């Protein structure tokens, strides 16, 4: 968290900044500035206008009026606040605080004519960069096609690890991957390159339908598997005890009776 679904909510909120000029840039946490960006180069953004707000996977991009692109990444606990309003008040696994309760968590901010955009990140796992390398990201999970998925699966690594790799498929995080694989009936520990063509089609369809469904519900944490993601949890469909293990570096739950 946040995953593709949450960043899409941030993108929608960021659209309110389109056409507005940047009047000041605040960089209180130099560590949060990445890939050569520093306070001096950030200050050069003053006077530019926001031309558009886009999302690629978990990356939010603000296109500015001189073709500069400002990339915002949110890590596990990053939230966006625009004009004092947060599209998400709190994140699962993040501190339960309102945006104004902890000003020291503001890692980056833009003053805009008529308002302000802030990136709040308690755990400092996100970052801000100029002209991010979008070509390093895989196809966006929200519109994933099986033809795009097949090259991503050309790996002997565990299926879940591959789906979490943003260079292969952009936008999926721990919760979305577990929900997707549970719906697809696929074991997260299987080698990604071992899927049949039919299983690849099922997986591609499950990725996009899961993203759409949970987007309508309002969050990556609102899947049917979510309430069972605990020690001793049972499969919501068949009642079998879920397996819990670390896969791809993340705590993973799946149904050994249904996911093969």
ZAMARGU-4260 file (C-alpha; in steps of 0.2 Angstrom, whole numbers, plus 5000, padded with zeros to 4 digits):
<rodrens>
0) 5000/5000/5000 | 4998/5011/4991 | 4996/5001/4975 | 4989/5005/4958 | 4972/5009/4964
5) 4977/5021/4977 | 4989/5030/4966 | 4975/5032/4953 | 4965/5041/4967 | 4980/5052/4969
10) 4981/5055/4951 | 4962/5060/4950 | 4965/5072/4965 | 4981/5079/4956 | 4970/5084/4941
15) 4964/5099/4952 | 4982/5107/4949 | 4981/5107/4930 | 4984/5124/4923 | 4990/5131/4940
20) 5007/5139/4942 | 5020/5133/4954 | 5024/5148/4966 | 5036/5139/4978 | 5044/5121/4980
25) 5047/5114/4998 | 5060/5100/5000 | 5062/5098/5019 | 5069/5081/5017 | 5083/5080/5005
30) 5084/5061/5006 | 5067/5060/4998 | 5074/5068/4982 | 5080/5055/4970 | 5091/5053/4954
35) 5100/5069/4956 | 5086/5080/4961 | 5090/5092/4974 | 5083/5108/4982 | 5092/5119/4969
40) 5085/5110/4954 | 5068/5108/4962 | 5067/5127/4964 | 5069/5129/4946 | 5051/5123/4944
45) 5044/5139/4951 | 5034/5148/4937 | 5030/5132/4928 | 5012/5126/4926 | 5005/5109/4928
50) 5000/5103/4911 | 4993/5086/4915 | 4993/5072/4929 | 4996/5054/4923 | 4999/5037/4931
55) 5010/5023/4926 | 5009/5008/4938 | 5012/5016/4955 | 5021/5031/4948 | 5012/5048/4947
60) 5018/5060/4934 | 5015/5078/4934 | 5019/5085/4916 | 5024/5103/4917 | 5023/5117/4905
65) 5041/5116/4899 | 5040/5097/4896 | 5048/5093/4913 | 5041/5078/4921 | 5039/5077/4940
70) 5038/5059/4946 | 5030/5055/4963 | 5032/5038/4971 | 5023/5034/4987 | 5032/5018/4994
75) 5021/5010/5007 | 5014/5024/5017 | 5014/5039/5005 | 4998/5050/5003 | 4994/5065/4992
80) 4986/5080/4999 | 4979/5093/4987 | 4973/5110/4993 | 4971/5102/5011 | 4961/5087/5005
85) 4967/5069/5005 | 4958/5057/4993 | 4964/5043/5006 | 4963/5048/5024 | 4973/5033/5030
90) 4982/5018/5023 | 4981/5000/5028 | 4997/4997/5038 | 5001/5015/5039 | 4999/5027/5054
95) 4981/5033/5057 | 4984/5052/5057 | 4975/5066/5048 | 4986/5075/5035 | 4988/5090/5046
100) 4992/5080/5062 | 5011/5077/5058 | 5018/5091/5047 | 5036/5083/5049 | 5029/5069/5038
105) 5028/5081/5023 | 5042/5076/5012 | 5039/5087/4997 | 5027/5101/4993 | 5022/5113/4979
110) 5014/5129/4982 | 5002/5133/4968 | 4992/5148/4964 | 4977/5146/4975 | 4983/5130/4984
115) 4996/5117/4988 | 5001/5099/4984 | 5009/5089/4998 | 5017/5072/4998 | 5016/5064/5016
120) 5026/5049/5019 | 5029/5043/5038 | 5041/5029/5033 | 5050/5039/5019 | 5050/5024/5007
125) 5043/5035/4992 | 5053/5048/4983 | 5052/5062/4970 | 5062/5063/4954 | 5063/5074/4938
130) 5060/5066/4922 | 5058/5048/4929 | 5063/5033/4917 | 5045/5027/4913 | 5053/5015/4900
135) 5059/5005/4915 | 5041/5001/4920 | 5032/4986/4913 | 5014/4987/4905 | 5001/4995/4917
140) 4991/4982/4926 | 4975/4990/4924 | 4975/4988/4905 | 4986/4972/4904 | 4984/4961/4889
145) 4990/4943/4888 | 5002/4948/4874 | 5010/4960/4886 | 5010/4947/4900 | 5018/4933/4891
150) 5036/4941/4890 | 5034/4946/4908 | 5032/4928/4913 | 5048/4922/4905 | 5057/4919/4921
155) 5060/4904/4933 | 5057/4915/4948 | 5041/4912/4958 | 5025/4919/4950 | 5021/4931/4964
160) 5039/4938/4963 | 5037/4941/4945 | 5021/4950/4947 | 5028/4961/4960 | 5042/4966/4949
165) 5037/4984/4942 | 5049/4982/4927 | 5038/4967/4921 | 5020/4972/4926 | 5018/4990/4934
170) 5006/4994/4948 | 5003/4978/4957 | 5008/4976/4976 | 5007/4963/4989 | 4988/4963/4992
175) 4983/4964/4973 | 4994/4950/4968 | 4988/4938/4982 | 4970/4943/4977 | 4973/4941/4959
180) 4981/4924/4961 | 4968/4917/4972 | 4955/4922/4960 | 4965/4914/4946 | 4968/4898/4955
185) 4987/4899/4953 | 5000/4895/4966 | 5011/4910/4970 | 5026/4899/4972 | 5025/4891/4954
190) 5039/4896/4942 | 5032/4910/4931 | 5038/4902/4915 | 5029/4886/4919 | 5011/4893/4916
195) 5002/4886/4901 | 4995/4897/4887 | 4978/4894/4895 | 4984/4899/4912 | 4992/4915/4905
200) 4975/4920/4898 | 4967/4917/4915 | 4980/4927/4924 | 4979/4942/4912 | 4960/4942/4914
205) 4961/4940/4933 | 4973/4955/4934 | 4962/4967/4925 | 4946/4961/4933 | 4953/4961/4950
210) 4960/4979/4948 | 4943/4985/4941 | 4933/4976/4955 | 4943/4983/4969 | 4944/5000/4961
215) 4925/5000/4962 | 4926/4995/4980 | 4938/5009/4984 | 4955/5001/4988 | 4968/4987/4986
220) 4964/4981/5003 | 4945/4977/4999 | 4947/4960/4991 | 4938/4945/4996 | 4954/4937/5003
225) 4958/4951/5014 | 4949/4947/5030 | 4957/4929/5030 | 4975/4936/5028 | 4980/4931/5046
230) 4987/4916/5054 | 4975/4902/5054 | 4964/4910/5041 | 4953/4900/5030 | 4949/4901/5011
235) 4933/4912/5009 | 4928/4899/4995 | 4931/4882/5001 | 4936/4884/5019 | 4953/4876/5018
240) 4967/4883/5029 | 4977/4895/5020 | 4996/4893/5018 | 5006/4908/5024 | 5024/4910/5018
245) 5036/4923/5012 | 5036/4924/4993 | 5045/4937/4983 | 5050/4945/5000 | 5032/4948/5005
250) 5020/4939/5017 | 5009/4929/5006 | 4993/4919/5009 | 4985/4906/4997 | 4974/4892/4997
255) 4983/4875/4994 | 4967/4866/4989 | 4962/4878/4975 | 4978/4887/4969 | 4988/4875/4959
</rodrens>
